[in-house]
């Protein structure tokens, strides 16, 4: 039951944000990045569908994938010397 109320709260929050963004002539799109499974939020201009902002950016998604891949292979992210 508690999980359902949490899901309802998230749904209400998303609806609230969508109403606010709608007043700004912007659209929000929520999606899941295919290869990483991370949630992506895209803000587009209504009418032209021009992407104004994507959170996280494509660059950050690519960086996260490289880090995950390196860690999955038992690699080291940084080498340091004393």
Buried (B, 14 or more C-beta within 10 A) or exposed (E): EEEEEEEEEEEEEEEEEBEEBEEEEBBBEEEEBEEBEBEBBBBBEEEEEEEEEBEBEEEEBEEBBEEEEEEEEEEEEEEEEE
